[in-house]
Amino acid sequence: MTSKVISYTMVVTGPGADHLIMAGNFIGSKEPSPPWLDDQVAVKKAHAADLKSMKKYERHAPRKENGNSRLISSASSGTQQQQSYDFTLDWFVEKGIPEAFVLLLLDFEIFLVSLTVHPIPNLTSEPLHFICNSWVDTFNNTQLTRVFFINKAYLPSQTPGLVGLYRKGELEGLRGELSEVQDADGVRKEWDRIYEYATYNDLGDVDANPDLARPTLGGSTQYPYPRRLRTGRAPSKIDPSTESRLPPEDSFSIYVPKDDRFGDQKLFEFVQHFPKSSMNLMKSYLSEALEASGKEFESFEHVLKVLYQDGFTFNVPKAVLDAIAQVLPIPTPPDNGNLLLKFPIPSVIQDNIDGWMTDEEFAREMLAGVNPVLICLLQEFPIKSTLDIKIYGDHTSTITRQHLEKNMNGLTVYEALNSKKLFILNHYDAFMPYLRKINGTSRKAYASRTILFLQNDGTLKPLAIELSLPHPDGDQFGAVSKVYLPENEGVEGTIWLLAKAYVVVNDTGYHQLVSHWLNTHAVMEPFVIATHRQLSQLHPIHKLLHPHFHDTLFINALARQNLISAEGIIEDSFLPGKYSMEMSSVVYNSWNFLEQALPADLIKRGMAIEDPTAPHGLRLVVEDYPYAVDGLLIWDALKTWVHDYVTYYYESDEILKQDPELQSWWKELVEVGHGDIKDEPWWPKMQTRQELIHSCTIIIWIASALHAAVNFGQYPYGGYILNRPTLSRRLVPEKETEEYEEMEKNPELAFLKTITPKFETLLDLSIIEILSGHTTDEVYLGTRTIPYWTYDKKVLEDFKKFGERLAEIEKRLVRRNEDGTLRNRIGPVMVPYTLLYPSSEPGLTGRGIPNSISI
């Protein structure tokens, strides 16, 4: 056999970077599969063979040249030092090109940044790049070797020889099938790399308090839900069917595989928002301070003073702060324990302090705000309910023609319906079944329907708001409703402002729980898990989708620990309270994967009509609908990129049908990840390239543009609590009551006593400020961190075109925002619609489409 000396470079960081003790071995493209390839123990035999054959290396840094290795460079990266080492290895040419690298770590864990094989004479003219960026733990902990593959993409049937065995073994390891001790106690270890599904049985905390019990979401017809990653905490002592919660101070140590956790730099930037980043730990001290200083805002001017000018100071014992500093890299705590909560002025009041109060802005934010995905064309009158009449009675709307035609410029309701000029924001059916429960607490709310009219200048104006309560004699009797019409002056003007506030309270809750959490974070998690479990890193669809899953598992795990859990920030500060997640479960029952495609969503809501002659094949009913107009440009660019990518690797539908990894991926995703709705007929069968193209386009759309549209505007619009209050505490005052008299004398105070008070406001703003910002390591749509992420030149060219097209789209969006005739793009508050600009700088920018749901 012909032997050559090959050289390769490893760049590492982490605890073991300065003293690297490892064994390694390459697998060549021409090495044949062993005769026991299909044996169930084949992979374990291969790993046993690895232990005998791998060459052992020991490296120290820094060091001078010594034999076959030397330190090339040492450079700072985040909070760790990168060390770069050269190695040499005798290689038999007959083995072909090195395409997999098997690594066994003998000392401390490392983060393997990159592995590059330098050109091999007569074999390769260019360097061979291996896809790494991964934590490697020691064999002593994992009892497994690690394998890294070249940056080529192979379908399973194309994978050469012995590389195919390691491809199979890598997936078995990620499914937990190779570790004999991994589930002995059910608790995950920090070095585990195992992706398994679980229901949402971790939202409550019955061990702390029986009142903190919450229903398990998923696995039942009563509470259907997408599956989550099993984080392997111990079962609850009182109810072993539920998973216990970590103490709040240990939240960031919740298990997800290390490669899916925040990197050091992102974690550092995240916790630098302290105390806002740790409000679950601070709540009791904040509440205590408010007891002493006053729980209510006294005027609109007082809101500005407390939130943005002076801030609010509260005290936390120094010992508590020091304990937090032991586990998180927070800024140095002050010796006196005084912490300041102060917020940047949100965009919505930067240029017009009162613009939020106008009817035009109220309506505009349904098209260009943080929740522009709910408004629908009104297509029937009177308005009907979808609630079961046998249980809830008749909930037909009490809004009449006379209510609406008063402000319709001479049109009748039926003329406006026929000309597609009436629209509805409907928060009725989602809230009505829960109102009796919610209103039995300190919170008071209505189910709401808001009717809007499309004016000749392209803007919407509200015509009527219907506020409804469950009938006092029982659900079967329907509702008690009252219709409010626009007013600008006196007490009636105050009541109209309150009516709009009740609508926004509903919209804020629905946005956070459904538009944001359920429809992006929660529904995406099964895709992430199934991809890790069933699609090899060599698979082209894994390479396509993987950047769009970055940090999603970790941010979701943190949310279940701190935000959406019992007495988490969402329950504390949003209207539905303890029923929040239960409500989102009801909505998930009608979730449809195919309707998440932007064109399908717009058609379903009546906001667009299919028209082959129009751009994108759609004609928008509201031409100046910024979310839809901008989103369709992003959607088309994304669809073109995915089409070019998929058709490059799949030359026919037959090849796709015969791909075992792809078929297993889709089957598991539907039947397990979204198992509660697996029998829905709309699921693609994954038998054609077109189905794969459309499905991948939807997946990437949800993870990137849809999440950007409903997330990064949270603080720009909701950072002023008067514009987007999160809860309401009393109903519309009745005449001849103290509340009504107060509303007549001091309308600002009456408004403030109705909406979110200080404590919940400070909680809400703390979290949405963080959620609305970009960290410095963010990677945006059309870009990747590794330029050589694939070996295929045609794919790299297509991806470059995709990025260039997004840059051109951004220029078009900038020009649109400069067009004064498009009034919905700026509005009375003078906030341009930038949420679907593809790029952004770090910070609170109100723009940028990250690749993934990473915050």
N, C-alpha and C positions, 0 to 999 in steps of 0.2 A: 504493500500500500504506500502511496505517496504522502509524505508528511511535510507540512508547512508550519511555520511559527506564525500564529496570528496574534494580533495585539488588540486589546479592547480597553475602554475607559469606563469607569464607574464614578458617578457623582453621587455622593451620599451626604446626608445630614442626620441629625438626631443624636440620641445618647451614645450610640456605638460608633459614630463617625470618626472619632479620633483614635479608636483602638478597634480596628475591624478584624474579627476572626470569623472566617467563613469557609465554606466549601462550595465549589461551583462546577458546573459542567454544561456544555452546549449540546443541543440536539440538532443534527443535520437534516437537510431536506431530503436526502437520499437514504437515510437510515430506515430499514424496513420495519414494519410492524411485527411484533413477536407473534408466535402462533397462538398465544393465549389472549389475543387482543380483546375478544368478546367475553372472556371469563369475568365474572363479577369481581374476582380478586386481582384482576390485571393491574389496576392502578396501584394497589398496595405492593404488588410484586415489583413494579417499576420503582416505587419509592425506596423499597429495600435495596434494589440494585443501585440506586443513586448513592446511598450511604456508603457503599463499598467503592464506587468508581470515582466519586467527585474529588477533585484536587483541593487540598486545603491551603488556604492563604492566611497570613497574619500581617496586618499593616498598622503602622503607627503614623500619626500626623502631629506636627510636621516632621519630615524626615528628608535626608539627603538621598541621592540616587543610590540604590542598593540592589544589585542583581537585576531582576526583571521588573521591578516596580519602583515607582517614585511618586511623590506628591506633585501634582501638576499645579494646582492652585488652591487657594483658600479664600473664599469670598463670603461676605455676609449675605444672608438671605432671611429676611424677616427677623425672628429672634434666635435663629439657629445659624451655625456656621456650616457652609458647604465645603466638603473635602472631595477632591478629585484625585483618583488613583489610576495609574496605568498597570495593566497586567499583560502577560503573554501566556500562550498556551500552544502546545503541539496539536496540530489538527490534521486529520487525514482527509485529503482531497476527495476521496471516494465517498465521504459522508455528505458531500454537497455543501450548500450554504448553511451556516448556523441560523436556525430559525426559532429556536427556543432556548432559554437559559434557565437551568435549574439551580436554585440557590438554597443553601442551608446555613443558617446563622447560628454561631456557636456561643456568642457572648451577649452583648447588649443589642437592643432593637435599633434599627436604622430606618431612615426614610430614603428609599432608593429614588433619586431624582431622575437619573438617566443611565442608560447603558448603551455604548456605541462601539461596534466592531469596526475597526479601521479597514480600508480596502485590502482585499486579499488577492495577491497576484494570480492571474489566470482564473479567478473565481468571481470577484466583484470589483467594479471600477469605482464604486461610490461607498461611503460608509453605510453600515447597516444599523438602523436605529430600532431600539426596542422600546415598547411602550411601558413606562414604569410609573413614576409619580405615585409611589405606594409605600406604605409602612410594611416592614418585614420584622416579625418577631422571632425570638429564638426557638430553635427546635425543642429545647427543654420545655418551653411553654406549650407549643402547638403540636408537637409530635408529627409535624408535617414539613416537607420541603415547600418552597415557593417556585413557581414557574412564571417566567416572563416571555412574551412572544414578540417576534419581529412586527414591524408596523404594517405588514401586508394584511390584506383582507382575504379570507378564504371562506367559501361555503363549506359545510362539513364534508361533502363528497370530494372536494378539491384538496383537502388538507393532506400534505405529504406524510406517508409512513408513520414513523414513531411520534412525530409531532401531534398526530391525531389522537394518540393515546393520552398524551399530556393535556390536550384540549379537553378530552372527556374527564380526566381526573380533576382538572381545575374546577369544572362545573360541579362535580360530585362533592368536592371540598366546600364550595360555596353553599351547597344545599345541606351541609352538615352530615354527609353520608360517609365521610372517611374518618371522622373522629369518634372513637369508641367511648370516650368519656364526656363528650360535649354536653350531654343532656342528663348526666347523673343526678344533679340536683335542680335542674331546670334554670339555673342562674347563669347568665352569660358572663364570660370573663372579658377583660378589656382587649385581650389579644385575639379573640374569636373573629373569624371572618365567615359568619354564617347568616344567611338571609332566610328567615322563615316568617310565615304569616301569623297574625293574631287578630282577634276582634278588639274592639275598643272596650276592653274590660278593665281599663286603668284610669278612668275618669274620676271615680269616687275615691274616698279615703275612709272606709268604714272603721279601720283600726283606730283612727283619730277621733271619729265622732260618727255615730250611726246616722245622724242627719246629713252626713256627706256622702251617703250612698247615691250612686247614679246608675241608671240602667246600662247594661252592656249593649253597645251598638254593634250590629253585625251578627249574622248567624241566626237570625229569627225573622219571621214575617212581620212581627210587630215593630222591630227596630232594625230595618236593613241598613247596611253601611259598607263602604269599601273596607278592605282589610288594611291593617298597618303592619309595620315590621315588629316582630316579637322582640321586645327589649329585655326579656329574661330576668325581670326582677322577681323576687320571691313572692309566692302567693300571699294574699292578705290572711291574717290569722282568723278573723271573724268570718270572712267569706272567701274560702280558698278558690272559688271560681273566678275571682277577680285578682288582678295583679296589684301588688302593694305600690305605694308611692314613695319616692325618695324624699328625704328632708329637703326643704327649699334650698338650703346652703349647698346641697350636693347635686343640684339640678343639672349642671353642666357635665357631670360624670355619667349621665344616663347612657346606657349602651346603645351604640350603633357601631358597625365596623369602622375601624379607625380611619379608613380612606374616605368615609362619608361624614366625618366630623369636620367642624370648622378647622381651618388651618390656624397656626399660631398668630399670624398677623390679623386675620379676621376676628378671632376670639379677642385679641388685645383691643382692637378698635371697638368691638361690640361692648365690652365691659368698661371702656373708657367713658361711656355714657352714664356711669354710676353717679347718683343712685337710681337714675331712671331705668337702667338695665337690670336692677334687682329689686323692683318694687314689691314683689311678693314677700321679700324679707323685711321691707321697710313699712309695710302697710299699717301695722299696729302703732308704730311710732308716729307716723303721719296722722293717723286718726286721733291719737292722743293730743297732738299739737293743735289740731283743728277744734277739738273740744274746748280748748282754752281760748283760741283766737276767734272763733266763729266759723260755722259750717257753711254759711250762705254768702254768695256774692250779693252786694248791696245795690249795685247799679252796673250799667254797661261799662262805665268808666272804671269802676272797681275791678271788673274782669280784666281790663287792659293792664291795670296797675299790678294785680296779683300775678298774672301769668307772664307778662312780657317786660314790664318796667322794673318793678322791685323784686319780683319772684316771691317764693314762699320758703321760709326757713323753718326746719324742724330738727329736733335733737335725737340722736341715736347714741346709746352708750358706747364709749370708746372700746370697751372689750368686745362688743358685737362687731364693730367695724374692723378691729384687728383680726377677729376670727375669719371674717369674710376675706380679708386681705391675704390670709394664709392659703386660701384655695382659689382665689381669682386675682388676676393682675389689675386690680382697681387702682385708681389714683391714691396717693398717700392720704389716709383719712386725717381730717383735722383733729388736733388734740382736744378741742372742746366738744367734739361730736356734732357740731352744727352743720347740717347739710342744706344746700340751697337748691330748690327746684325753680328753674327759670327757663323760659322757652323762647325760641326765635319767633319773630312776628310772621304768621303764616301768610302765604301769598294772597289769600282771599280778602285780606284787609290792608294790604300794603299800599294800594293806590286809591282805594275808595272804602272808607271805614263803614259806610252804611249800604254799600251796594248789595250785600247779601240779603237785605230786607225786601228788595224789589221783587215783584212777580216775575219779571223777565229772568232774573238770576235763578230764582227758585225753579223755573221751568228749564232754563238752559243747562243746569247741572244734570238734568236727566239725559241730556245728549252729549255733554262734554265734561261731566264731573267725574267723581271717583266711582260711581255706580251707573254707567251709561248702558247697562245690559238688560234693563227691565222694562223700559217704556214700550208700550205696544200700540198698534193701530186699533182704534175702537171699531169693531166690526159687527156689533149687535146692540140693539136698544129696544127695551130696557136691558140693563146689564144683569146677567145671570151669574149665579155662583156654582162652583163645582162641588160644594160640600154635599154630602149625602143627606137628602131631604128627610129620610126616615129617622136620622139621628139628630140633625140640626134644624130641621124645619125649612121654611122657605126664606132664602136670603137674597131674593131679587132686590136690586138696588131701588132706593126711593128717589133717586135723582130723576127729575121729570124734564120734559122738553122746555117747560117754562123756566126752569132753573138755568138751562144752558143758553137758550135763544136770546136771553137778555143781553148777552155780550158777544154775539156771533155776527155782528155787522150785517144784519138783515137776512142771513141764511137760516134755513130751518135745519133741524137736527138731521133729517133724512137727506137733505141736499148735501150737508157736510159729510155724512157717512159715505154717500156715493162719490163724492169728490176727494175722499181720504184726507179730511181735514180735522178729524177728531181722534184724540189719543188718550190713553189711560195709563196711569201708574197705579197698579193694583196690589195693595197690601191687605187684602181682605181675607181670602181663604187660608193663607198661611198663619194669620194671627188669631182669627176668630175662635178656633178650637181651644186656644190657650188663654184667652182673655180672662175667663173666670178664675183660673189659677193665678195668673199674673196680678190681677186686680185684687186678689185676696192677700197680697203682700203690701208693702209700702209703696209699690209702683202702681201707677194708674195709666191705662192706655186704651186706645180704640183700634178696631180694624178700620182701614181707610181705603177709599177709592178717590182718585184725583183725575178729573177730566180736563183736557187741555185742547186748545184750538190753534191750528196752524194759520198764522197770519200771512199777508201778502209779502212782508219783508223777510219771510223765512224763519221768524222766531215763533216760539210757542207762548201762549198766555193761558194761565189757569182759568177755567170757567166755574168750577165747583169742586168742593171737597166734601165727601160724605164720611162722617165719623159714626161708627156703630159699636154698640155694646150688646153682649148676650142678653136675651130677654130675661127679666127678673123672675119670671114664672117657670123657667126651664129652657134648656137648649132646644127642645122640640118645637118651641114657639117662635123660633127665628131670632130676630134682632130688634133692638130699638135704635133707630138711626136719626140723624139730623144732618141736613145739608147746609153748608156755609158757602156764601158767595163773596167775591172780592170786594173789599172796602179799604179805604185809605185813611179815613178820619175817625177820630173819637173812639169810643169804646168798641164800636163795631170793627174799626180798623185793628184794634188790639186783638179782638177775638179772631179775626182773619189771620193775623200773624201767628196766634196760638194754633189755629187749625193747620197752618203750614208746618209748624213745629211738630205737631203730632205725626204728620206724614213723614217728616224727615227722621224722627225718632224710629219709626217703623223701618224706613229705608236704611238707616244706619245699622240697625240690628240685622236686617236681612242681608245687607251687603257684607257685614263682617262674617256672618255664619254660613251664608250660602254662596253669594257671588265670589267671595274671597276664599274662605276656608274650604267649604265643601267642593266647589266647582273648580278649584285649582289645586290646593294643597292635598286634600284628602283623596280626590279621585286619581291624582297622579301617583300616589305612593304605590299602589299595586303594579303599575307599569315599571317603576324603579326596581321593585323586588323581583318581578318576573324576569326582567332583563338580566339581572345579575345571576339568577338561578338557571336560566335556560339558554341564554345566548353567550357564547364564548367571546372573549375579547378579540378573537380573530374574526368573528362574524361581522359582515359589513353593516348589518342593522344595529349591532351593538356599537360600532364605531360612529354610526350616524346619530344615535340617540344619547349616548353616554354623557356628552357635555350638557345635555338638557336635564340631567338628574343631579347635578352638582349641589351638594349641601341640603338637598330636599329632605332626606331621611332625618337628618339631625335637627333641622329647624322644626320639622313636624313633631319630633320627639320632645323638643323643648316646649312646643306649644301645648302638647298634652300634659306636660308636667306643670306648666306655669300659667297658661292662658285660658285654655278651654276646659280645664279640670274644675272639680268642685271648689268653689271659692277662689277660682283663678281670676285673672284680671277681667276676662270677658263676662263671667257671671257677676262680678262685682259692679261693673260699670256700664253694661248694656241692658236694655229693657227686658229681654226674656229671662235673665237671671238663671236660676237652676234648670230651667227648661230649654236652655239655649241649644245644646247639642241634640236633645230629643227632637226639637223642631227641625233641625237640619236633616235628621234621619227621615222624617216624613217627606221632605222635599226630595231626598235622594231616591225615593221609591219611583219617582217620575223622571229621573235623570236618563238621558239618552246620549250615548257616546257620539253618534253621528250628528246630533244637533249642536254639538260643541264647535263644529266647523262654522266659521263666521258667516259664510253665505247662507247656510241652513238655519242658523240662529236668526238672522235678519228676516228671512222668509217666514219662519215660524211665528215671529212676533208681528208680522205684517208690515215691517219697516222697509221691506224691499220686495220688488216683484221681478220674477224671472223675465229677462228681456235679452235675447241673443244679440241684439244690435247695440246694446249698451256696454260700457266698460265693465269688465269682470262678469258680464252676462247678467247683471242686475241693474235695476233702476230703483234708486232710493226714493221712498215716499217723501221724506224730508231731505232735500238736497244738501242742506247745510247741517249735516249730522256728523260732527268731527270724529267721534269714535269709529263710526262705520266707514266714512270716507278714507280716513288714514289707515284703518285696519285692513280694508280691502287691498290696498297697495302692498302692505306687509304680507297679507295672506297669499296674494298672487306670486310674489317673489319667493316666498317659502315653498309654495307648491311647485314652482318651476325647479328649484334646487332639489327638492326631494324626488321629483320625477326623473331628473337627470341622473341622480345618484342610484336610485333603485333599478332603473333600466340598464345601467352600466353593469351591475352585478347579476341581474336576473334577465337573461335573454329571452325567456319565455315563461308563460304561466306554469308549464309543466315542471320546470326546474324549481319553481317556488313550491309547488305542491309536494315535491319530493325532498324538501329541506326539513330534516327531522327536528333541528333546533328551532327553526322558525315556527313550525307547527306546534311543538311542545310549548313554546313561549306563548303563543296566542291562546292555546287551549287552557293553560294554567291561568293566564291573565283573566280570561272570561269566567272559567269554572271555579276558580279559587279566589283570585284577587278581587273580582267583582261578583263573587258567587251568589250573592243574594238576588241578583237580577240576571243570572246566567241564561235563563230561558227566554229572555226577551228576543223577539224575532229580528230586531234591527241590528244585532251584532254582525259585523262582517264575518264571512266564513273563512277568509284568508286563503282563497283558492286562486286569486288572480293578482297580477302585478298592480292593477288599478286599486284593488282593495288595500294592498300594502301601502301604496303611495298615499292614498287618502287617509289611511289610519295614522301613518307616521306624520303626515302634515298636521293632523288634528293634535296628536301628542305634543309635537313641538310648539304648535300654536298655544295650547293651554299653558305649557311650561314657560313660555317666553312672553309673547305679546299680550295674551289674555291676562296673565298674572300682573304684568306691568301696568295694564290699563286699570285694574281694580286695586292695585296696591300702592303705587308710588304717589298717588294723589291724596292719600289719606291725611297726611299732615297739611299739605297746601290748602285743602278745603276744610278738613275736620279739625285742624289745629285751633280754629276759632270756634269754641263750643257753641256759640249762639247760632252759627251757620249750620252745624251738624250735631245737634244735641244727641246724646246716646240713650237717654231715658226720660220718662215723664213721671211726675209724682202726684199730680192731681188732675182732675177732669176740668173741662171748661166750666168756669164759675156760673152759677145760676143767679138770676136777678134776685135782689133782696137778700143776699147773703153777704157775710163779711168779705169773702173772697172777691165778690163782684164789686163791692165798694172800693176795695183796695185796687182792683184793676182800673177803676175809673180814676182814682186819685194818683196812682203810681204805676202806670202800665209796665215800666221796666222791671220793677220789683216783682210784679205779678208774673211776668214772663220768666224771670229767673227762679221764682219759687216753683215753677211748673217743670222746668227742665233740669238737666244734670247739675247737682250741687258741687261744691269745691272738691270734696274728697274724690268722688268718682271722676271729676274732670281731670284732676292731677294724675290719677291712675291712667286714664285714657290717653291723655296727651303724652305721658311718659313713654307709653308703648308705641303709639302711632308715629311719634317722631323717629324712633329707632327703625321701625318697619319701613318708613318712607325714604330712608337714606341708603346710599350706595357706599360700600367699603372700597378701599383702594385696590383690592385684588379682584374686583368684579370683572367678569368677562361677558361681553355683549354679543347679541345676535349678529352673525356674520363674521365673528372672529373666534380664534381658538388660542390657547396658551402655547401649544406646541405646533410649530410650522410644519413639522414632518409627521403629522398625526396619521397620515396614510402614505403608503409607498406608491400609490397609483397617481400618475401625473395628470391624467384626464380629470380625475376627481378633484385634485387640487386646483386645477384650472376652473372647473365649474364652481367650486367654493369661492374662489377669488371673484368670479363674476357675481355671485350672490352678494358678497360683501360690497362690491362696487355698486350694485343695484340698490342696496339699502342706503348707501351714502347719497345716491341721487334722489331717492325717495325723501330723505331727510331735508334736502335742499328744497324739494317741492313743498314739504310741510311748512318750512320756514316762510316761503313765499305766500302760502295760503294764510298764515297768521298775519301777514302784512296787508292782506286784502280787506279793506274796511267794509266792503259790501257783505262779507261773511260774518254777520253779527254774533252767531253762536260760537265763534272761535275765541272771542275775547270776553264779551259780555260786560255788564255794568261794573263788575269788580276788576276789569282790566287784567284778567289772568289768561294768557294765551293757552290754547290746548297743545301741550307738548308731551303728553304722557306716552305717545307712540313715536316720539323721536327715537331712532335706534340707539344713538350714542349718548353718553353722559360723562361728566366729571364725577369724582367722588363727592359724597355729601348729600345734602337735602336739595335736590335739583328739580324735582317734578318732571323728570324726563328720563329716558334710557330704557332699553329692553334687554335685561340680562338674559343669558342663555337659559337660565334655570330658575326654579323657585328656590332661591337661596337665602331668603330673608322673610 
